[in-house]
Amino acid sequence: MTITAIREKLHDYIDSADVKRVQALYSKMEDDISEKKLSTEKKIALLEQAANDPLFLADQKEIMDDFHLIDDENI
């Protein structure tokens, strides 16, 4: 079974399940859901740090300088 099929089956189950079953399923998965959210928050924090990192900004400027000559070219 493909992951898409599994997701569809889970989605259908959640849509049709009663409140008690949805709550029971959520309580079993709550830690995983929280960890995923936390990792997203960590990623955002790292991106915010990169925006002020001198080495990252220097690399970014170097790349922009390398490509500035072709930015206005028409393909």
Secondary structure, 3 states (H helix, E strand, C coil): CCHHHHHHHHHHHHHHCCHHHHHHHHHHHHHHHHHHHHHHHHHHHHHHHHCCCHHHHHHHHHHHHHHCCCCCCCC
